[in-house]
């Protein structure tokens, strides 16, 4: 009986049939819970996303928000599939449903993925989306705050290199605790650290970073609430990126990171009203 209900649910997701979704739930209200217990599985959300069924996607994410972060057998999340298939409206819907506020850069830095950070920064520079570098997560930390806290000296150096990156990374931005990257560095500095890690202080100083107490004003720097629309040809390029197909010879980590950055770019370009 359970297998038949799962098959029926899969067909409903592919067809975008919300009425049949609730008919299945009426027969077995625990069917979504059973699916969620599987570590890697193709959920009804994965199926609906692939089929481009926007209304069904909205309905199923309201019923089961945790499906947004669920990975299938190929280690794809619904957001990866939406980006890879160019379903921009579904991308926006998934972004509204997710509770995560970390950007791809935050995640790559947190896990020490230097190669992925380099790839993401190249994409950001190519698409002139440097403003992503100033995005914050729940504690108000920018990627520079995070790289400093985790003592990722190579990433700190990348973020502080070049006028555009240095300006976009906001070297004097303060997190929710009122601390700049230099404040964090000074609080974490330890004599047993390697010389490279100890050099974070010099990198930040050379980039113009200051301690919060030394700044002339206590007002946080203002930032525009809206992102300007890109020129038409930038829209065209973005849509081309969203519709690309991933080559099999690209490593899984790089492939996933590039797909996620497309989601972030789509969110900014189409002015989704949420904070990543």
C-alpha positions in Angstrom: 0.0 0.0 0.0 2.8 2.4 1.0 4.7 1.7 -2.3 1.5 2.5 -4.3 1.0 5.7 -2.4 4.6 6.8 -3.0 4.2 6.1 -6.7 0.9 8.0 -6.8 2.6 10.9 -5.0 5.5 10.9 -7.5 3.0 11.1 -10.4 1.1 13.9 -8.7 4.4 15.9 -8.3 5.3 15.4 -11.9 1.9 16.4 -13.1 1.6 19.3 -10.6 -1.6 17.7 -9.3 -2.2 19.3 -5.8 -5.6 17.7 -5.4 -4.1 14.3 -5.7 -1.3 15.3 -3.3 -4.0 15.9 -0.6 -5.9 12.7 -1.6 -2.7 10.7 -0.9 -2.2 12.5 2.4 -5.9 11.8 3.3 -5.1 8.1 2.9 -1.8 8.2 4.8 -0.9 11.4 6.7 2.5 10.1 7.5 3.7 9.5 3.9 5.8 12.7 3.8 7.4 11.8 7.2 8.4 8.4 5.8 10.1 10.0 2.8 11.9 12.5 5.0 13.5 9.7 7.1 15.4 8.4 4.1 18.9 10.0 4.0 19.2 10.4 0.2 16.0 10.2 -1.8 14.1 11.8 -4.7 11.4 13.6 -2.8 8.1 14.9 -4.4 9.8 18.3 -4.3 12.7 17.1 -6.4 10.3 15.7 -8.9 8.1 18.8 -9.0 11.1 21.0 -9.4 12.5 19.0 -12.3 9.1 19.1 -14.0 8.8 22.8 -13.5 5.6 22.6 -11.5 5.8 25.9 -9.6 2.4 25.7 -7.8 3.1 22.2 -6.5 6.5 23.3 -5.4 4.9 26.1 -3.3 2.4 23.7 -1.8 4.8 20.9 -0.9 7.3 23.3 0.7 4.6 24.8 2.8 3.7 21.2 4.0 7.3 20.0 4.4 9.9 22.9 4.5 12.8 20.5 5.3 12.5 19.0 1.8 14.2 22.2 0.5 17.5 21.0 1.9 17.0 17.3 1.1 19.5 15.6 -1.2 18.5 12.9 -3.7 20.6 9.9 -4.7 22.8 12.0 -6.9 23.4 14.5 -4.0 21.3 17.2 -5.6 19.1 19.5 -3.6 15.9 20.9 -5.2 17.6 24.2 -5.5 20.4 22.7 -7.5 17.9 21.1 -9.9 15.9 24.4 -10.2 19.1 26.3 -11.1 20.4 23.7 -13.5 17.1 23.5 -15.4 16.6 27.3 -15.5 13.4 27.4 -13.5 13.8 31.0 -12.2 10.4 31.2 -10.6 11.0 28.0 -8.7 14.4 29.3 -7.6 12.8 32.3 -6.1 10.1 30.1 -4.4 12.7 27.9 -2.9 14.7 30.8 -1.7 11.6 32.2 0.1 11.1 28.8 1.7 14.6 28.1 3.0 15.6 29.3 6.5 19.3 29.2 5.8 20.9 32.7 5.5 24.4 31.7 4.5 25.7 32.3 1.0 27.7 29.8 -1.0 30.8 31.7 0.0 30.0 31.4 3.7 29.6 27.7 3.3 32.8 27.2 1.3 34.8 29.2 3.8 33.3 27.4 6.8 34.4 24.1 5.3 37.8 25.3 4.2 37.2 24.7 0.5 39.8 27.0 -1.0 39.3 25.8 -4.5 35.6 26.4 -4.4 36.1 29.9 -2.9 38.4 30.7 -5.8 35.9 29.4 -8.4 33.0 31.4 -6.8 35.1 34.6 -6.7 35.9 34.2 -10.4 32.2 33.9 -11.2 31.3 36.9 -9.0 33.9 39.0 -10.8 32.9 37.8 -14.2 29.2 38.7 -13.6 30.1 41.9 -11.8 28.2 40.8 -8.7 30.8 41.8 -6.1 28.0 43.1 -3.8 27.5 39.4 -2.8 30.7 39.7 -0.7 29.0 42.0 1.8 26.1 39.6 2.4 25.8 38.5 6.1 24.5 35.4 7.8 22.5 35.1 11.1 25.2 36.7 13.3 25.8 39.5 10.9 29.2 38.2 9.8 30.4 38.9 6.3 32.6 36.4 4.5 35.6 38.4 5.7 34.5 38.1 9.3 34.1 34.4 8.9 37.4 33.8 7.1 39.2 35.8 9.9 37.4 33.8 12.6 38.4 30.5 11.1 41.9 31.7 10.5 41.7 31.1 6.7 44.6 33.4 5.8 44.5 32.6 2.1 40.9 33.5 1.8 41.4 36.7 3.8 44.1 37.6 1.3 41.8 36.9 -1.7 39.0 39.0 -0.2 41.4 41.9 0.5 43.1 41.8 -2.9 42.1 44.2 -5.6 40.1 47.4 -5.3 36.7 45.9 -6.2 36.8 42.9 -3.9 38.3 44.9 -1.1 35.6 47.6 -1.4 32.8 45.0 -1.8 34.0 42.9 1.2 33.6 46.0 3.4 36.7 45.5 5.5 35.3 47.7 8.3 31.8 46.2 8.4 30.7 45.4 11.9 28.8 42.2 12.8 25.9 42.0 15.2 28.4 42.2 18.1 29.8 45.5 16.7 33.1 43.9 15.8 35.1 44.4 12.6 37.3 41.7 11.1 40.4 43.3 12.7 38.6 43.1 16.1 38.0 39.4 15.6 41.6 38.9 14.5 43.0 40.6 17.6 40.7 38.6 19.9 41.7 35.3 18.4 45.4 35.9 17.8 47.7 33.3 19.5 51.5 33.1 19.6 51.4 29.4 18.6 49.7 30.1 15.3 51.7 29.7 12.1 53.3 32.8 10.6 50.8 32.7 7.7 47.9 32.8 10.1 49.6 35.6 12.1 49.9 37.5 8.9 46.1 38.0 8.8 46.6 41.1 10.9 49.0 42.6 8.3 46.6 41.7 5.5 43.7 43.4 7.2 45.8 46.5 8.1 47.0 46.9 4.6 43.4 46.6 3.3 42.4 49.5 5.6 40.6 47.5 8.2 40.3 49.2 11.6 39.1 48.3 15.1 35.6 49.4 15.8 36.7 51.6 18.7 39.1 53.5 16.4 36.4 54.4 13.8 35.3 58.0 13.8 31.6 57.3 13.9 29.5 54.7 15.6 27.0 54.6 12.7 27.0 51.5 10.7 27.7 52.1 7.0 24.4 52.3 5.1 23.8 50.1 2.1 21.2 50.4 -0.6 18.0 48.4 0.1 17.5 47.5 -3.5 19.9 46.1 -6.1 19.7 47.9 -9.5 18.6 45.9 -12.4 21.3 44.6 -14.7 21.5 45.7 -18.3 19.5 43.6 -20.8 22.6 41.8 -22.0 23.4 40.8 -18.4 20.0 39.3 -18.1 20.6 37.3 -21.2 23.9 36.0 -19.9 22.4 35.1 -16.6 19.7 33.1 -18.3 22.3 31.3 -20.3 24.1 30.4 -17.1 20.9 29.1 -15.5 20.2 26.9 -18.5 23.6 25.3 -18.6 24.1 21.5 -18.2 26.8 20.3 -15.9 29.6 18.3 -17.4 30.3 15.0 -15.8 34.1 15.6 -15.5 33.6 18.5 -13.1 34.1 17.5 -9.4 31.0 17.2 -7.3 32.1 20.0 -4.9 32.8 22.5 -7.7 29.6 21.5 -9.5 27.5 22.1 -6.5 29.2 25.3 -5.6 28.6 26.7 -9.1 25.0 25.8 -9.1 24.4 27.4 -5.7 26.1 30.7 -6.8 23.7 30.8 -9.7 20.8 30.7 -7.3 22.3 33.6 -5.4 22.9 35.6 -8.5 19.3 34.9 -9.6 18.1 36.1 -6.2 19.9 39.4 -6.6 19.1 40.0 -10.3 15.4 39.3 -10.0 15.2 41.3 -6.7 13.9 38.6 -4.4 12.9 40.3 -1.2 14.8 38.2 1.2 18.1 38.3 3.0 20.5 35.5 2.0 
